[in-house]
Amino acid sequence: MYRAFIPIDSIKKSFLMDIPPSTYSRSVTKMLRPRASGIAKLFSTAHDEAKSDISYSGLSAVALNIGGWVCLPIQIRRPVSLLTVYADNAGEHGVLVEEIEARGASQVLLSGVVDIKAVGPIRSIKLYCGGIDDDRVSFQHVHVQKIKSQREQVSLQACSRSVGK
């Protein structure tokens, strides 16, 4: 996996998207029981149903497969890149996904795998187009997928074997 750290404050960049926490975090489900009192208890069955509240527990390491078409607003003839910016206990850090010479293209396909090792839990992950600071830059046909670690794959295989018995 290619891993290049970028000084994110010193480069031009355009925001593309936030990566949803469900992609890089562990989901934690809490069962909530609503409280009812008095007459409401007697006449309502809705209070008997438990509701779930899903929150996310940030992981400290994750590998992501990221790709998509970056749409450029003007004829750019310089390098542009897809950057992953993540926040953890030590601040914000940038990791280069891929860089390409735009050569005047209105769209470029950028993709790659990034390996994030954070200090503490990952708080957020955002995607940027590096090399241009313009609100008209957009990201289409986006693909973001967590790459399961070897331990997760072994665990899933063991679960599927026990279910199949």
C-alpha positions in Angstrom: 0.0 0.0 0.0 1.3 3.4 -1.0 1.4 5.9 1.9 2.6 9.5 1.5 1.9 12.0 4.2 0.9 15.5 2.9 1.3 18.8 4.8 -2.4 19.6 4.3 -2.3 23.2 5.5 0.2 24.2 2.8 -1.5 23.0 -0.4 -4.5 24.1 -2.4 -7.4 21.7 -2.1 -11.1 21.4 -2.9 -13.4 19.6 -0.6 -15.1 16.6 -2.2 -16.9 14.6 0.5 -17.1 13.3 4.1 -16.7 9.5 4.4 -19.5 8.2 6.6 -18.4 6.9 10.0 -20.0 3.5 9.3 -17.2 2.9 6.7 -14.3 3.2 9.1 -15.8 2.6 12.6 -17.3 -0.2 14.6 -21.0 0.2 15.1 -22.3 0.0 18.7 -26.0 -0.6 19.2 -27.6 0.4 22.4 -31.1 -0.7 23.2 -33.3 2.0 24.7 -36.5 1.4 26.6 -38.8 4.4 26.7 -40.2 5.2 30.1 -44.0 5.5 30.5 -45.9 6.3 33.6 -49.5 6.3 34.8 -52.3 6.0 32.3 -49.9 6.0 29.3 -48.6 2.7 30.4 -52.1 1.1 30.4 -53.2 2.2 26.9 -50.1 2.2 24.8 -48.2 -0.7 23.4 -45.6 1.5 21.8 -43.9 1.8 25.1 -43.3 -1.9 25.2 -41.1 -1.8 22.1 -37.4 -1.2 22.6 -35.7 1.2 20.3 -32.1 1.0 19.2 -29.6 3.8 19.0 -26.7 3.2 16.8 -23.4 5.1 17.4 -19.9 4.4 16.1 -16.7 3.6 17.9 -13.7 4.9 16.0 -11.0 2.5 15.1 -7.3 3.4 15.2 -6.3 1.8 12.0 -8.2 1.1 8.7 -7.4 0.4 5.1 -9.7 1.9 2.5 -10.1 1.3 -1.2 -11.2 4.7 -2.7 -11.9 5.8 -6.2 -14.1 8.0 -8.5 -14.2 10.6 -11.2 -13.0 14.0 -10.2 -14.8 16.6 -12.4 -12.6 19.7 -13.0 -14.3 23.1 -13.9 -11.5 24.5 -16.1 -8.8 23.3 -18.5 -6.1 22.5 -15.9 -2.7 21.6 -17.1 -1.0 20.7 -13.8 -1.1 17.8 -11.4 -4.2 17.1 -9.4 -4.6 14.5 -6.7 -7.1 12.6 -4.5 -6.3 13.3 -0.9 -7.6 11.6 2.2 -7.6 13.8 5.3 -8.3 12.2 8.7 -8.6 13.6 12.2 -7.4 11.8 15.3 -6.1 12.7 18.8 -3.0 14.3 17.3 -4.9 16.6 14.8 -5.5 16.4 11.0 -3.3 14.4 8.6 -3.3 14.0 4.8 -2.6 10.8 2.9 -2.2 10.8 -0.9 -4.4 8.3 -2.7 -3.3 9.1 -6.3 -1.9 12.0 -8.3 -2.2 12.6 -12.1 -1.3 15.3 -14.6 -4.7 16.7 -15.7 -3.5 17.7 -19.2 -6.6 19.8 -19.8 -9.1 17.0 -19.1 -12.5 17.9 -17.6 -12.6 14.6 -15.6 -9.9 12.4 -14.2 -10.2 8.9 -12.7 -8.4 8.8 -9.4 -8.2 5.7 -7.2 -6.1 3.7 -4.8 -5.7 2.1 -1.4 -4.8 4.1 1.7 -3.7 2.7 5.0 -4.5 4.9 8.0 -2.9 4.4 11.3 -4.2 7.0 13.7 -3.2 8.2 17.2 -6.3 7.1 19.1 -9.6 6.6 17.4 -10.3 8.1 13.9 -12.7 10.9 14.4 -13.4 11.8 10.7 -12.2 11.1 7.2 -12.7 13.6 4.3 -11.7 13.5 0.6 -10.2 16.4 -1.2 -8.9 17.2 -4.7 -5.4 18.5 -4.2 -3.8 21.0 -6.6 -6.9 23.2 -7.1 -9.0 25.4 -4.8 -12.3 25.7 -6.5 -15.9 25.1 -5.3 -16.9 23.8 -8.7 -14.7 20.6 -8.4 -16.9 17.6 -7.8 -16.6 13.8 -7.3 -18.8 11.4 -9.2 -19.3 7.6 -9.2 -17.6 7.4 -5.8 -16.4 4.1 -4.4 -15.2 3.8 -0.8 -14.8 0.4 0.7 -13.1 -0.7 3.9 -10.6 -3.5 3.3 -11.1 -6.1 5.9 -8.0 -7.1 7.9 -6.8 -10.6 7.8 -8.1 -11.1 11.4 -11.6 -9.9 10.3 -11.6 -12.2 7.3 -10.6 -15.2 9.4 -13.4 -14.3 11.9 -16.0 -14.1 9.2 -14.9 -17.4 7.7 -15.2 -19.1 11.1 -18.7 -17.6 11.6 -19.9 -18.8 8.2 -18.6 -22.3 8.9 -20.4 -22.5 12.2 -23.6 -21.3 10.7 -23.4 -23.8 7.8 -23.2 -26.8 10.2 
